Amino acid sequence: MFNLKKILGLLLLYSVVNACSSEVNNKDKSNVISIDVKTDSMEFDRFVINYIPHNIDMSKDLNDTLSHYNIDEIFSNVSEQAKNRWVYILMLKQYLHHLKVGNQGYDLYTMRKGKTGIIINYYIRSSNQKPNGEFLNSGSIVDATALKKHLSNDPIIIELMNKIRVENKRIME
């Protein structure tokens, strides 16, 4: 009888552990699902707004995050104005970071790695940048933004342009 109690206890313990283990495995699977490639333009918009550069080379900051988005699909389902807004916000943020960290703009051509290349190449096309040798300064975003009238009323872009003016003034002093 005593052995039967031990056996029943072990069976009960086994079933509790097994149930907990399968619950943990299901939680792990739900996390994996949330990492799938994203195609939601509103989610991408939130990413762009919240993006904070940490490296001079923007591909080091963006490639990992952008790999979770199907940029081609997102870009094919939104207006040119939306694409311009996203790309110009990312580029303005990067240039502002360049000014804060290095007091200058940096070459965008060398940053066209991975999915960051999609962003930079879109910027080059949409801003009608003419290749100037083998260097495209990230500071070119300021003039390109000024030419995009539909971006002139965007509060995020206005704020970034003002911050860039302040940084440029600091550097010139």
N, C-alpha and C positions, 0 to 999 in steps of 0.2 A: 504494500500500500504506500509506503514511504517513497519508493522509487517511482510510483505512478504520479505522486505529487511533484517530484522533481521533473519528471518528463513533461507534465502539464505546464509547470512553471517555465521550463525552457521553451516549450512551444509558444506560450503566451509572450515571452520575451522576444522570441524570434519574430513573431507576427508584428509586434509593436515596432521593433527595429526595422523590419522590412517596410512597414507602412511609412515610417518616418523617412527612410531612405528613398522611397519612390516619390514622396512629396518633395524632397530636396531635389531629386532628379527632374521633376516636372518644373520646379522653379528655375533650375538651370536652363531647361529647354525654353522657357518663356523669355529668359534673358537673351538667348541666342536669337530668337525670333525678332526681338526688338533691334538687333544689330543688322538685320537684313538691309539691303540697299534701299534707300529711301527715295521716293519720287514725289513727295509732297512739297509743293512750292511754298506753302505757308511755313512749313518747318524749315525749309532752306532760308526763307526770309528771316526767321528768328535767328538762325545760325549767323547770317551775315551781320545782322544788327548787333549781336553779342560777341562777334569775333574780336579778339584782342591779339595783335601780333606780339611775338616774343623773340623772333629771330630776324636778322637782316634778310636772309633768304626766305622769302615767303613760302617756298615749297616745303620747307622744313616744318612750318606751322600748318599748312593747309592740306598737304597730300593725305595724311592719315584720316583727317576728318572728311575730306572730299571723297575718299574711297567708299564712304558709307552712303553716298548720294549718286543717283544716276543723273549726272549733270545734263547729258544729252537729252534725256526724256524731259527733265524739268524745263530746260531751255526751250524745247520744242513746243511746250504747252503754255507758254506765257508770252506776253507782248515784248516787243523790242525795248519799250520803256522800262519794263520790269527788269529785263536782263541788264540794261544799261545801269539802272539804279544799283542792283546787286554788285555788279563788277566795279562800278565807280566807287561805291562805299568801301569795298575790299581794298581797292587800289589806294584810295585816300587814307585809309587807316594804315596801310603799309608805309606809305610815304611819310606820314606823321611820325610813325615809329622810327623810320630812318633818320628823320631830323632830330628826334629826341635822343637817339642813341649815338648817331654818327655825325650829326650836324651837316648832313648832305644826302642827296638822293643816291640810289644805287642802280646798277644795271639790271633791267628786267629780263633781258634776253637770257642771262645765265640762270634765271629762276624758273624757266619754262620746263620744269620737270614734272612728270606724272600728270595728275589732273589739274595741278596749278597751271600747267601749260594751256589748258582750255580757257581759264580765266584771263591769263595774260594775252593769249592770242585773240580772244574776243575783244579785249581792250584795244589792242593794236588795230584790229579791223574797224571797230566802231568809232575810234577816234581819228581814223585816217592818218595814223602815224606813218611817216615816210622813214624807212630805215636810214639811219645816219651812221654809216659804217657798221661797226659791230657792237654798238652801245645804244641803249635806250634808257635814259634816266627816269627813275621812278617819279621825279618831280614834274615830268610832262603831264601828269594827271591833273595838275592845277589848271593849266591852260585848256586842256581837253574838257574838263568839267565846265569851265566858263562858257564853252561853245555849245553846251547841251542845255538849251533853254528850259526843257521840261524838268531838269534836275534843280533848277535855281530856287525853287520853292520848297524843296524837300528839307525838313528840319534837321535831319541827321547830316545831310551833305552841307548845309549851312554851318552847322556846328563844327564839322570837320574842317571846312575851309577857314573858319575863324581861328581854330586851333593851329592850323598850318601857318596862318599869317602871324600869330603870336610867336610860334617857334622860329619862323624866318626872321622876325624882328629881334628875338633873343640872340640868334646866331650872328646877326649883323652888328650888334652892339659891341 
